[in-house]
Amino acid sequence: MTLSISSWSFILCTLLVLLVVEESCARNIAIPYDLQQVTTESLLNNIMEVENADEEMNKNEHKKIIEKDVHASHKDHHNQIDPELNVFFIPKDLKVGKVMPIYFSNKDPSTSPKFLPKEEVEKIPFTPKNLPFLLDFFSISKNSPQAKAMKYTLEQCNFEPMEGETKFCATSLESLFDFASYMFGPNSKFKVLTTTHVTKSSVPLQNYTILQVNQISVPNAIGCHPMPYPFAVFYCHSQQGDTSLYEIVVEGENGGKVHAAAICHMDTSKWDADHVAFHVLNVQPGKSPVCHFFPSDNLVWLPLTNVP
């Protein structure tokens, strides 16, 4: 079986279908219930922390981002930790036949916030200082979980990039593609790597057997993570560092076949010793690479050969 990455044109069509623009005005956007979950669940925070760890994140900001406490008793066994943290692994796990517990969300994409037209988004402020206005604009209570989630997104998107990082929060489909063109060059072609469920399973955490591993060699890549907001926002960034990208085919013991996107960060020597991945994997900074699977709603943009 040969693995392939969907071309950018296919991904564009897919995004246009899954992230279709709302016809109603911004004030009438429905706020999904799970908008609040980023502030109370660990998955997105931990994925973002991994993506930022190579840049020696300030400890105070590190503690602001990570709200879950991982106790020492969680170090030894994946089954004793938050189920969503079963996305971390080490490179030696990547071998055909390896069985490992993995959490793959079965979130329905139709419940996610939708992109608004670029011309409409550009009229709406997107800074933390405008949060009171934005809460009123979207009719959200200032003390609600949704307000907390919006504050989180605005702060993350307005932090200055760290050394070696290029970052951007895409608030429209057009700006998402513009950022990829900016990073790879105006005449570049690119592909998008995602985690896709070939066959569905109602069990998000189960033992998966690795069927195939394909390493992808590229000089640069962009990771884009969906952020909690009334309309679609993607936190996109690219970092200098020693990383390896993979596309992995796994099959679950309770059903479900997944083509999974994953990344390995090879140098962890500068990471915070309290990083949750070290607790999950029971390893120490600089002693082992740290890898993780991408959730199905994350995107990894890869450059192709430039077009003359």
N, C-alpha and C positions, 0 to 999 in steps of 0.2 A: 504494500500500500504506500502510495506517495503522498506526502503532505503538501499542501499549497496554502498560500496566504491570499485572501481575497484582494483583488485589485482595488485601487482607490475609486474607480468608477462604480464598481459594485457596491462598495461601502457607502458611497455617496447616495446611491439609490436606496440602500438599506436605511441609512440615517433619515432620508427624506420620508420614508414610510413610517419608521419607528418614532421619529422625533418631529412629526408633522406639526406645522405651525398652527397655533390656536387661532380660530376665527374671531373669538371674542376679544374685547379690549383688555388691557393688562389688569385693570382693577377687578375684573371678573374671573381671573384665573383661579381654578380650583386648587387649593393647597392640599397635596396628598398627605395622608396621615403619617406616612413614614418619613416625612421631611424632618421630624424630630429625632429620628433614630441615630443619625450621625453623632449627636451629642451624648448619646447614652450607650451606643454599641461600639465595639472596638475595631471592626474590620477596616473601615476607611481610614480611621486615624492611624492604625498600625501600618497599613500599606503606605500612606503618605509619609509616616515617620521613617520607614525603610528607605523610601525614595529620597528623603532629605538627609539621611544620616551621614552620607559621605562628606557633607559640607560642614561638619562640626557644629550642629545646631546648638544655639545657646540653651543652656539647661533650663532657664526659666521658661523659655518658649516651648521647650520640649515638654515640660510639665503641664503647660497650658493645653497643649494639643492632646496629650495622652491623659484621659480622664479615668481610665480603668486601672485599678491596682492589681498587679499580678503577684500573688503571694509565693513565697519560697516553696511551698508544698506543690506548686504547679510545675516545677521544673522537670520532673521525671517522666511524666506520662501525658501524652496528648489528650487522652480521654478525661483528664482531671481539670482541664482548662476550659475557658470559654470555647464553645464549639467553633465559633467563627475564626479562632486563631489557628485552626488546622489548615493553614495555607502556607506555612513556612517549612522549608526543608533544606538539605545541604546537597551539594553536587553529587556526592557518591550515591545518593538515593536515585539518581537518574539512570536507571538501568532496566532494560526490558525484563518483565517478570516481577519486579519489586512491588510489594503490596504496602500501601500506606494510607492512613486516614486523611481524607481531604474534605474540606468544606467548600461546596460549590452552591452558591445561592440559586434558588429557583424563582427569583423575583420576576414578576410579570412586567415586561417593558412598558406595557400600556398604562401602568400606574405611575410611571416616571413623569416629571415635569417636561413640558414641551418647549422647543425653541420658539422664540418670537421673531418676527421680521427684524432685520438689522436696523432699519430706519426707525422702528418703534423702540427698540432697546436703547438706541443712542440718545433718546430723549429722557431716559430714566437714569438718575444718578446711581453710581455703584461704588460708594465709599462709606466707611463706617460712620463718618460724621453725619451722613444723611439717613441713618437708620430710623430715627423717629419719623421723618417724612415718609420713608419707604413702608414702615409698618402701617401708617395711616393710608397710604396709597393702595396697599394690598389688603386693607381691612384686617390686620392681624394684631391681636392683643400684645402689648409690650411685655407682658409677663408669661407669655405662652412658650411652650417648647419650640414652636415654629420661629418665634422671634429670636430665641437663643441660637437656633440653627442658622438663621440668616446672619446674625452677628458673627458667628463662627466663619461663615463663607466670606463675608466682606473683609474680615480681618486677614484671613489666609490669602485672599486675592490681592490685598494691598500691602502685604509685607514686602520689604525690599528683597530682591533675589540674593541668595547667599553666594559666596565666592565659587565660581565655576558653574553657576546655574543660570540658565535662561528660562524665565517663566512667563506665563500669560494665562489669564482666565478668559476663555472664549464664552461670550454671552450670546452668540448667534452662530448659525451654521456657516455663514460666510466668514466670520472671524476665525472659526476653527480651521478652515482651509487656508485662510490668509497666513496664519501662524506657521502652518506646515510649509507653505511656499516660502515664507521668510527664512525659516531655518534651513531648508534644503536648496534654496535658490529658485528664482522665478520661473526657470525653464525646466525644473526638475519634475520627475514623476515619483510617486510614492505609493506604498502599500500600507494597509492597516492590519495589524495582528490583533485578534480578539480571542476570548474564550467562548466557545460555542457548544451548546448542548446538541449533540447529534441525535440522541434519543433522550427523552425526558425521564426524570425520576422524581418522586415525591419526597425522597430522603436526601436532604442537603449534605449531611455528614455521614459518610460511610467509608468502608475500605475500598480503595480503587487499585486495580492492577495496571501497571504501566505496559502498554502495548507497543509504543514507538516513541522515540526521542529524536528530534531534529534540531540541531543547533543552528542559529542564524547569525551570520557574521556581517555586521554593518558598522561603519565608522561613527554613526550618530543615530540616535533614536529619540522619539518624544513620547513620554507617557502622559495620558490624559485621564483624569479621574473625575467622575460626576460629583458635583457638590450640591448640598441641600439648599434649594432656593425655589421661589414660586415659579420661575421658568428655568429652562435648562441652562446650566453653567458647568463648564469643564475646566478644571485646574490642569493646565498643560505645562510641562517643564522638561528640559533637557539638561543633563549634567555631564561634566567631564568626570571620568572615572573608569575603573576597570570592571566592566560588567559583561555578562553573556546573556543573550536572549535565546529562548527555546520555544518550540511548539511541540506539545506532548499529547499523545493520545492515551487516554485512560478509560477503563471500564469498571463500573461499580459492582459490588457483590449483590446489591439490592436493585440492580438495573440502572441504566443510564450510562451512555457513552459520551465522553467529553473530549473535544479538541481544545486543549488548554494552552494559553499563553503564559509564559513564566520568565522570570529574570533572576540572575544570580549576581550578587554584589561580592566581588572577590576579596576586596580589602576592607576589613571591618575594624582595623586597628584604632581608628579615631572615633569610633562610635561610643556613645554613652554606655557604660557598663550595665546600667539598668534597663537597656533596651529590651522590650518585651520579647523580641525574637530570640535573644540569648536564653531567656527563661524557658521559652517553649522548646528550644532545641538542646538546652543544657550544654551550651558551648560558651566560650569566653571571647571578648573582643580581640581581633587579630589572630585568633587561633583557628578560625574556620570561616569560610564564606557563608553568606546568608542568602537564601533564595526564597522566592514566594511566587505563588500563582496569582494571576490577575483575575479579579471578578469579571463576570461576563459583560458588565456594562462599562468596563474600562477599555481604552483604546491605546495601542502602541503603534506609532507612525514610523515607517521605515523608508529610507530613501532608496531610489533606484537610479539607474544610469541616467545622467543628464541628457536632455534632448537638445540637439544643436539649434 
